[in-house]
C-alpha cells in the first residue's frame, strides 16, 4: 500500500519551485550563476545610458576669428568686449550663440601689423558695436571634453532637439526591442530549466538540476526527478499553446467588463508612465545639476542601492500601498523643493535631487510587485506586460525634458499701433481661424451625441417582431411601468416572467392575443435578453447594446476619456507648436483630428471606439489653441477684448451646429463623418493664412516675419516707418541677449518661491484653483446634461450652446462697468440659484425647467470668461502667464469629472443640479476674498500684487490697460 502511494506521488506533475525547496533557494550554484549574469546587466546599464554623455551638453561660446590666438582659451581677457554676457546662477557667462558686431574691419587692422598682435589690447572695446549683435558661425568649447555636439557643431537652441532626440531614439529602440527579445529568447534560449522543460528537452534540464545539486552539496531524491520528467510528459500530451493564448486573450477582455479592474488597470498604467518618466528624467537631468556633472551622475546612480534595501524592508512592514504612495510623495516634494532653491546652494540641490531619485527608485521597485498582485492569476502576466509597455512611453519622452528650459518671447504691440489694431488683414485671417475654432467645438461636443442615452425597453420574444414598435398596446401586460417626469414609461431592463414559455419564444408565431395579461406573471420579473429602441436614433448604446445600469458607466466614460485626451494634448501641444510653428500645428492637428474622427466612425468595437475617442483630442487639441493664438496675435491691445469675445462666440456656434447635425442625421457614424470630413478644407490654410510672426522672430526667421508684416501693412493701406521695421529685425536678437539660454538664476524662480512665502498670494492662488475646478465642472456638466433637461434634447442642447453668445456680450459690458470681483461673484451665485430651483420643480413644466437651465448656463459662461482675465490680473508680471496656465490645467479636473455626473441620476434625479449649485455658490463666496482689479495698475512685483486693493488705485493708460489680455 505504502509503495504504491509513493509510486503514485512520484508520477505526479511538479512545479520547479518545489525542486528549489530541496535544491536550496540561493546556494553556491545560484550565487555563481547570479554573479556571472550580473556582468551583462552592468554592461546593459552602460549601453542604455551611454548617450547621456555621448550626446551631452557642453559649455561653448562664439569664436571671434579676428581675435582668437592659435591656442585660444575659453575666457580670454578681451572676451567681454566681443561677446555679451548673461547671468547664470551667481556667475556671468558668455553668450553661446551671439557676438557683438564690429565697427571696423578688425582682420585688416590685425593683418597690417607684421609682429604678433597683443589681443588684449588690439581686441578692445572700441572695435565692437555693443548695441548690435550677430549670430555665430563658429564656436570655442571649454575644456578638452568631446561629444557629438562638439564633433558636428550641434549648437544653439535651434539644434537642441538634435541632442535630446538621441535619448528618445535610444528608448524607442528599447521599446521595439523588448517584445522582439522575448520572442527570440523563447525560440533560441537553451540555459533556462523552465524553458527546456516546456520544450521537452528533459535530459538537458535534468543535467542542469543535477549539476546545481552537486555544486550546492545536495542530493536530490529520485522522486523529485521523476516528477520533473512526468511534468514534461503531460505538458507534451495536453499542452495547447494556441488554446492558452486564446484563453488569455478572452480573459483579458474581462477587464473591460469590470469597473474595478478597469479603473485599477488605468491607474496602474498611469503610475507606470509617471514613474518611468520621473525615474529616467532624473537620471538624464542629473548632469545638469550644479557642480561636477560626472560626480552628480555617479551619485544619482549609486543612490539606488540604499533605495533597494529600503524597498526590501518597507514592502513587508508598511505594505505595498503605503510604500508606493510615500515614495512617490517623497520624490515629488524633493523635486518641487529643488526647483525653488537658489543655485548658490549647489550641495543642497544635489542632496534634494538624490532624495528625489531615492524615492522614485523605491516606487519603481514597488510598482512591479504591486501591479502583479492587483490582478487575478490568468491576467497577471498580460496586465503587467501592458503596464510596463505603456510605462516605456515615459522613458521615451523623458530625454526631451531639457527642451523645457528654453523659452523666448516678443511683444509686437508697438508694430500693431502703426499696422492698425483690426484692419482688413486681421479681419480676413480672423474669419478663417474662426472656422477652425468652430470645428474644434464640434469635435469636442460630438461625444454628447455619439455616446448619448436612448429610450429602450425589453424585447418580448413571441410578441415583438423584427420591426417592433416601442409602445404596442399589449406592452403593459409584459413590462412593468414607472413614473418619470409625470409620465408612465416602461422599465428598461425588466420584463414580467411568462406563464407559459413555450409560446413566448423567438420561434413562436407572433400573435397579439397571446400577449394578453394572462400570458405574464405580474408578480415575477426577469432581466432582458434583447431590447427595442424608441425611434431611429442610433448611438454606440444601440450599436453594441450598452444597456442597463451596469453599462451606464461605459457611456459616461466616453466624455471623461475625451477630456483626459484634451488634458494630455494640452500638456504637449505647446512644445510641439514651439518646435514646428503655430500654423503647421493647426493644420497637422486638424488633419490628425479628422483622421481620428473618421476612424472612430468606422470603429468595429467599443474598445476601438474608446481608443480613438482618446486619440482625437490628444492629437487634435492644437486646433483650438493654435487658432486662438494666431487669431489674437496680430490684433492690437485695444481691440483684443472685443476680438477674444468674438472668436469665442464661434465656439458656441460650433456646439450649436453639432446639435443641428445630430438632430438631422440621428446616426452616430454619420454625425462623426459630417462633423469631421469638412475640416479637411482647412488644409488650404497652408496657403491662405500666415505663420505666427512672434514665433518666426524667436526662431530668427526675421525675413519671413518682416514679409508678413509688410503684407499686412499693404492690405490695411498702411506704410510702416523704418524705425518700426528696424525694431522688428533686431528684436529677436536683443531678446536672446537679455534672457539667455536657460532659466538658472532667473527672477522667475525667486518670484515663484515668494508666492509660497506670501500668505496673501498663496491663499489667492488656492482660491483661483478651487474656482477654476468648480467653474469648469459646472460649465461642462451643464453642457453634458443639457440633452436630458426635458422636452426635445436637440433643442435644449442648441439653446444651451447659443445662450453663450449673449453671455459673452454681457461679459464685455459688465467687466469694465461693474468690475471683475462683482461680475465673478454675482454670476457664480446666480448660476447656483437656477440650478437649485430646477432640481425642485415639479415634472411637466418643461419650458420653465429649460429657462432655468439656460439661466444657469448663461451665468456660468460669464464666470468662465471673467475668470480668465481676473486670474491674470491678480498676480505679478513674472508669474502671470505661468500661474494662469497652472490654474487652467487644474481646472481641467472639473471637465474630466463632469461627464460622470449622469451616473448621479441613479442615486437621485436632481443630485447633479444640486451639486452644480453647491460648487457655484461655494466658489462665489470664496471669490469675495479677491481684491477688485478694475482700473488698477497691473502688478509687476510680489509687493504690488499683495497691495492690490489696499491703497488708492493707479489708473492705467489705454495701451497698458489690455496687457493682461495678451497673457490670457
Secondary structure by P-SEA (a helix, b strand, c coil): caaaaaaaaaaccccaaaaaaaaccccaaaaaaaaaaaaaaaaaaaaaccccccbbbbbbbbccccccccccccccccccccbbbbbccccccccccbbbbbccaaaaaaaacccccccccccccccccccbbbbbccccccccccccccccccccccaaaaaaaaaaaaaaaaaaaaaaaaaaaaccccccaaaaaaacaaaaaaaaaaaaaaaacccccaaaaaaaaaaaaaaaacccaaaaaaaaaaaaacccccaaaaaaaaaaaaaaaaaaaaaaaaaaacccccccaaaaaaaaaaaaaaaaaaaaaaaaaccaaaaaaaaaaaaaaaaaaaaaccccaaaaaaaaaaaaaaaaaaaaaaaaaaaaaaccccaaaaaaaaaaaaaacccccccccccccccccccaaaaaaaaccccaaaaaaaaaaaaaaaaaaaaaacccccbbbbbbbbbbccccccccccccccccccbbbbbccccccccccccccccccccccccccccccccccccccccbbbbbccccccccccccccccccccccaaaaaaaaaaaaaaaaaaaaacaaaaaaaccaaaaaaaaaaaaaaaaaaaaacccaaaaaaaaaaaaacccaaaaaaaaaaaccccccaaaaaaaaaaaaaaaaaaaaaaaaaacccaaaaaaaacccccccccccccccccaaaaaaacaaaaaaaaaaaaaaaacccccaaaaaaaacaaaaaaaaccccccccaaaaaaaaaaacaaaaaaaaaaaaaaaaaaaaaaaaaaacccccccaaaaaaaaaaaaaaaaaaaacccccccaaaaaaaaaaaaaaaaaaaaaccccaaaaaaaaaaaaaaaaaaaaaaaaaaaaaacccccaaaaaaaaaaaaccccccccccccccccccaaaaaaaaaaaaaaaaaaccccccccccccccaaaaaaccccbbbbbcccccccccccc
